[in-house]
Amino acid sequence: TGIHWRPLNSTKKKNIKRAMRKSMNPLTVSMNLRLKAAQERFDRQVVLASYIVAQLELFTNMCKGRSYNCIRWLETKYSFDMLLNIATNKLLPSKLTGAAIGFVEALYVDRFPQMPYGGAPCLPEKLWVYEDKEEGPRRSATPILKTALTLKSEEAFPAFFLPALSSAHGDSNPVLSHPDHFKFFLLRSYCNEALRSFGTAGRIIHEQGDFNQFGMAAIQGQNALLQYGFQSTHVKLKDMCGPNAMLLDGRSDLDSMGRVFNPPTARYNQGGTEYEIVTKLKVALIQTFNDVADLRANFRLGQLLHIFKSKANGWMNVERKARRKSFNWSGKESEGAIGSPEAQYVLQSTPAAVQQLYDDFEAMFPGGSGEAAELDLTALCEKPDMDTALVDALMYDDDKLMASALQLLESTYTQRRRLKHALQEVFLLENPFLPIYGDIHVLRSHLTEVMYLVRTSSVWGVKSRISGPFGDEQFGSIMSILDRIHAFIYYEEGMVDKWEEDKDKKNYNGWFKETGLDGVTFESNKLWSLDVAGKWASRLVPGA
């Protein structure tokens, strides 16, 4: 065949015999068996961990969107302490700890009484109160122009707090009744620390897909805490933004452990599942910075309104005709109110006052001397080349990442325009007084409560094995709130501005009777005595 075998020399023969004797050595056989058993045990642990991850992801999806039936049942089985212990256990796989963080967010963070932006409908806030002479603890999240805002002020940013007017106040469940923004201190600290030590010295390693998924869960948990007012101090914002900016900068990314991208542009269009996880992670990071920009705009708006109040007080002392516009439900302007010719003359006739306003306005922005200038992202992140990192993010072959980076760049270079636009949309109440409700704080607590009751209607409005019996108390509460809102909307000057609760309604002794098209009559004495829809009919249907 043309194949010639070279005879083995004596050295090779000895090596083969030594290897054969070694393979038959009882110690070697025992070691091989132990290694095989360890590998099988590890494979079984991987299967078990995958099963637990699948369970946690299922429960997370069940609770998302504030599904209170699922939340009510699952919180009795999975305590906050247990889930946080899983998330912080460094001996567990990163995919499992990331799933635990996501479950904590869905089960305990994204739920009542937490509200986005600390209870504000949007940021910057549109409704402000000029002056409230009542002393005591805050009664709602409605911002009041008291003293000048500073970065150390308790009211510098919309932070979570539980007012006494909330139905969750004093609840036996500590998840509901905790009063301040230290509620999720452990979760916040862990997410921040996890991102600070992420990958290699705070750098993303593209090859580590499971670990990057854990990073995604930590960023999403961090962002949820930010939106619900648990990161709302200057110190907390700096603690969060620094590590996040380092992770966003793709120039420090690694292809694998200890290996950089060659060429560096290879990270832009790498493709594959790991690449998709990295781009999603960067999108989540940019979303966090966008939320910080919202807080920054709200702080500057509050400072500007405080400046206006201080200047207006001075103008009123100079010229009595330039007094504030009185609260008038008829919509008629008071004589000498701000907006009248007399007041406009005083406000615009002093060049020094106009220059001072301009200087105060400019001091809020990057390069200025005001405290608001410290809220620029380059200062919060302590990263002068933050814009360069965003330009680098534009180069990735991912549409969502490109759009997010452009949005943040636009927000960075249009800060003055945004503040000017927000100022034009402000509703400034002279005082918190409102007819029917007494003050704005009660109205705001009722709106929060009615949103909660509507979203939990699957709990109290359905009789089933899961949700239990009908909730007559919740039904009575929501109808009482809607009845009061109805009276407030249609209030006219001269009407009685006090609200008196109907005792029959409060005791849920209403009566209802209706005959359907098929002639069947339905009757109940456990419903509302006066249907709100019936009260609206006279307003909505002519002649009703």
N, C-alpha and C positions, 0 to 999 in steps of 0.2 A: 504493500500500500504506500510505500514511500515514507512511512512514519517510523522513526527510529527512537527508541527509548534509551535515554542516557542512564546508565547504572548509577544508583545512589552511592555517594561516598559514605564513609564510616560516620562522619559527623552528623549528616542528615538522618542516618539510620538511628543514631542515638537519640536525636531530638524527637523522632517519631515514637520511639519506645517510651521516652520520658513522658510525652504527652498522653500516651495510652495508659501508662501507669497512673498518671495524675487524674485522668478522667474516671478511673476505677477507684480512686481513693475515696473511702467513706466520707471523709470530711468535705471533699469537693462535691460529692453527690448530695450531702445534706445541705450545703450552702446553695446549690442550684435549686433544690426543692424549696428552700425558704424564699429564695428570690422569686420563684414561680408563684408561690402562695401569696407573697406580698403583692405581686403584680395583679393577681386575680382579685385580692382584697381591694386594691386601689381601683380596679375597673368597676367593682360593685359599688364603691363609694361614689365614683363618677356618675353611675346610673342613679343612685339615691339623691345626689345633689341636683342632678338634672330634673328629677321628679319634684323635688322641693321648689326649685326655681319655677317650674311650670305651674305648680300650685300657687305660689306667690304672685306670679304674673296674672293668673286667672282671677284671683281675689282682687288684685289691683284694678283690673278691667271691670270687675263687677261693681266696685265702689266709685269708679270715675264718674264725673258728672254729678257728684253728690247724691248717689243712690242711697237714700237713708234707710231703706229696708235692709239692704245688704250691710251698710255701716253699722246699724243697730245690732245685728246678729254677730258680725265678725269681731266687733270690738270687745265682745265678751269672751272670745276665744284667743285673740291675739292682743295682748296688752302692749302699750307703748314701750315699756321697759324691755319686754322680751324681744320685740322687733329691733330695738336699738342695740341690744346686746348682740343680735345676729349681725347687724350692719357693721358693728365696730370690732368684730372678731377677726383678727388678722390671720387666723389659722384656716378660715373658710375660703373657698374660691371667690374671686372677685365678682364673678357673675351672680353668685348667690347673695353676697352682701349688697350688690347694686339692686337686685330685685327686692331686698328688704327695705332699702331706702325708698324705692318707688311705692311700696305698699304703705309705709309710714305716711308718705305724702298724701296718698289717696284716702287713707283711713282716718288720719288725725289732723292733717293740716288743711286740706281742701274741704272744709265743712263749716257749719255754723258753730260758733258765732264769728268766725273769720270772714271778712269781706275784703274784696280787692281794694287796693289803695287806702286801707284803713277805714273803709266805709264811704269814701268819696265816690261819686258816680264816675269821675274822670280826673285826670291830672293834666295840666294844672287845674285846681278847683275853681269852680265858677261862682259859688255862693260863699260870701264872706259877711261877717257881722262887724259893723263899724265899732260898736261899743256895747258892752254888757256890764252893768253896774252891780250885778249880783256876784257876791263872793262865794267861794266854796269850790269843791272838786268839779272837774269838767263833767258835763251832763251828756255830751255827744261829741262826735268828731268834727262838728262844724267849726271852722277856724274863726277866731275872734281876734280883732286887732287890739291887743292890750299893750304890751311893751314891745320894743323893737326886737326883731328876731336876730338871734346869733346862732352860730353852729352848735353852741352848748345848750341852747334853749330846749326844754322838754318838748315844745311844740314846733321845733324847727322843721320836722318832716312828719307826714301823716303816719303815726305809729299805732300799733294795735293797743287798745285798752278797752276794758269792759265797763261801760257806764252802769250806774245803778238802775237806769230805766230799762236795761236789757232783760229779757225773760230768762237769760242764762245766768244772770247775777244771783249768786247764792245757791246755784244748783249743786246737788250732792256729787255730781260727776266732775272731778277736777279738770277734765279735758274741756269742759264747757265753762266752768266758773273761774278759771285762772284769770287774774285781772289785768296783767300788763304784758309788755313785749318780751319779757324774759321766759315766756311760756315754753319755747322750744330752744332753750339755751344749748342743751346738749347736742341736739341735731344740727343747729347752726355751727357750733364749734367743730363738730366732726366733719361736716361738709367742707368747711373752710380749710381745715387741716389736711383733709384728703387731697384737695386740689393743690395745696401748697407743696406737698411732697409727691405730686403726681409723676409717674414715669421715672425719669432720671432728672433729679433736681428741678422738678416742675416743667418737664418737657414731654411732649407727646411722642410715643414710639408707635409708629404706624402698624408694625407687625403684631402688637399685643391687642388683638381685637376685643377679647373678653375684658381686659383691664380698661380699655377705652370705653366700653359699655358701662362699666362701673363709674367712670368719670362722668359720663353722660347723666347717669342717675343722680350723682352728687350735684352737678350743675343745675339740674331740674329741681332738686330739692332746695337748693340755694335760692333759685329764682322764685319758687313758690313762697318761701319765707320773706323774700324781698317784696313781693306783690302784696302780701297780707300784713305788712307793717312790722315784721320782726327783725329787719335789718336797718331800721330807720334812725340811725344816729351817725354822726360824722365818723366816729371811730369805727363803727361796724362796717360802714361803706368802704373805708380805706382798707380794712382787714380783708374784705372780700375782693376788691378790685385789683389789688396788686398781683396775687397769684393768677387771677383770671387773665390779666393782660399778658403775662408771660406765656400762658398756654395758647392764647390766641395768635401770638407771633409765630408763624410757620417757619420762619428762618432758623429757629432753634430745634425744629422737629428732627427726629431720627428715623431712619428706615427700619432698623432693628437695634437691639441692644449693642451699644458701642459702635454703630456704623452709621455714618451720615449718608445723605443722598448724593449720588454721583451720576450725572451732574445734579446740582441743587434744584434745577427746574423739574426734576423727575417727580417731585412730590405733587405737582399740579394736576397731573392726569394719570395717576398710577392705576386707577381702576380696581375693581374687586370689592368684596364686602368690607375689608378693613379700611379702605379708602372712604367708603360711604359713611362708616361710623365716624371717622375723623372729621369729615365735612359737617355732619350733623352736630358733632360736639362743638365745632367752631360757631355754627349758627346759634346754638344755645348760649354760648358765651356772649355773642354780640347782642342777643336779646336781653341779657342781664344788663349790659351797658346802656341799652335803650331805656330800660326801666329806671336806671340811675339818672339818665338825662331827664326823665319826667319828674323825678324828685327834685332835681336841680332847678328846673323851670318853676316848680311850685314854690320852692324856697325863695327864689328871686322875686316872684310875684308877691309873696307875703312881705318881703322887705320893701318893695316898691309901694305897696299899699300903706305900710307903716309910715313911710316917708311922706306920702300924701296926707295921712292923718295928722302928722306933726306939723306939716306946713299949713294945712287947713285950719288947725287950731290957732296958729299964729296969725293967719289971715283974718280969722274971725275976731281976734282981739284988735287988729288994726282997723277993720271995717265991719261994723255990726251988720250991715246989709248982706254981707257975704256969708250968711249962716248956712248950715247944712240943710239939705232938702228934707223936710219933715215927712214922716211916714203917712201917706195919704192914699187910702184905698180907692178914692174916686179918680185918681190919676191926674189931679190938678196940681200944678206946680205952685209951691208957696212963694210969696213975695220975697225977693232977695235970696232965693235958694241958689245953690251952685248950679249953673246952667242958665241962669237969668243974666240979662245984660249987666246988672250991677256987679254980680259976682265975677263974671268973665272979665270985666274991666280990671278988677283987683288982681285976679289970678294972672293976667297976661301983661300988666302994665309995668312990672318991675323987672328990668333986664337982669339984675343980680339974682333974683329968685329963679328965673328961667335958666341961667347959667349954673346955679347950684343944683337944680334938678338934673341937668345934663351931666354934671360931674358925678352926682350920686348914681345915675343910671350907668355910666361907663365904668364906674368902680366895681360893678358886679361881674364883669366879664374878664376873660384871660388878660393878664397884664395889669389889671386894676388893683386898687389897694383895699377893696372891700373883702369881707369874708366869703361872699358868694363866689369870688374868683377862685377860691380854693376847691370849688366843686367841679372845676374843669377836669376832664378825664386824665389829662397828662399829669395833673397834680394828685388826683386820687390814686392813680396807678403808680405814681412815681416813675413814669416811663415817658421821657420827652419825645421818643420816636413812635408814639402811639399811632399817628397818621400813617407812618410807613408800614406798620403792621397791618392796618386796614387795607392799604393799597396792595400789599402782598396777598391778602385774602381775596382780592378781586381776581387774581390770576388763576385761582383753582377752577377746574372744569366742573363747576356746580352752580346752577342758576340761583338756588336759594341762598347760597353763601354769598354770591356776588351781589344779589339784591339787598341782603342784610347789611353787608359792608358799605354799600352805597348809601343806604338809609342812615346809618350811623355817621358817615362822613358828612352827609347833608345836615344832620342834626348838629354836628360840631360847628359847622360854618354858617348856621342860620340862627344862632342863639338869640340875637337881638330881635330878629323878626318874630321868632316864636313868642318871646316875652311881650312884645308889642301887641301881637294878635291875642294873646291870653288876657291882657289888660282890657282890651276892647270887649271881651265877652263876660267880664265880671259883673255879677249882681251884688251890690253892696247894700245890705240892710242896715238902717241906722241903729236898730236895736233888735234883739231876738224876739220881740213880741209878735204873735200871730193870733188872729181871731180863731175861735173854736178850739184851738190847741193850747193856747196860752203862750207858747214860745216854740221856736224852731226845733229845739232839742226833742220835744215830745213827738213832733211830726216826723223827725228823722228816725226815731226809735220805732215808730209805728210802721214806717215804710220798710225798715229792715225786718221787722217781725212779719209783715204780710208777705214779703218775698220768701222768707223761711217757711211760712205755713203753706204757701202755694207749692213750693218745691217739695214739701213733705206730704202732699195730699195723698200720695200712694201709701202712706203710713196710717194717717188718721181718717182718710176718706174712703177706705176700702176695708171691708170685713173679710178676713181670710185667716188661714192658719199662720201665715207669715206675718202679716201686719197686725193681727189681733182684731178686737171689736172696733166699731165706729168710735171716733173721738168727738163726742158732743162738745167737750170743752174747747177743743181747737176750732171746731166749726163756729161756735159762738164767738170766739176771739176774732176770727177773720171777718165775720159778718159785722161785728162791732167796729172794727177798724175801717172797713169799707164804708160803713154808714157815716162814720165821722169824716172820712176823706171826702165823701159826697157832699156833706154839709159845708166843708171848707171850700171846695171848688166853686160851689154856687152861693157862697156868702156874698152879701151885698151890704153896703154901708147903711147903718140904721138897724140891721137885724141883730138879734141877740147873739153876742159873740162868745157865750159860754156854752159848754157842752155838758149836758146832763144825761147820764147813762140811764136807760130804761131798765127798771128792776126786772121786769118780766123777761126782757131780752137777756139780761145778764144771768138769769137763772135758767136760761134755755127752755122756757115754757111756751115756746111758740107753737102755732097751729098752722097746718098746711092742708089744703084740699084742692084737688084738680081732677077733672074728668077728661080722659083722652079721647081721641077720634073714634076709638072702638067702643066708646060708652063705658069703659071701665073707670071707676073712680078710685083715686089714690088719696089717702088721708093719713096724716101723722101729727102727733102733738109734741114731737121732739125736735121740731125745726124752728127756724127763725119766725118771729111773729110778723115782721114786715120784710118782705123780700126786697133787697136792694134794687134788683132789676125793675120792680114795680115803681120805685121812687124815681128811677132814671127815665122811665117811659114817658112821663109828662114832659121831660126836657128833650127827649130824642124824637118822639113821635108827635107831630102837630095834632092838637085836638084830643090827645090821649088823656 
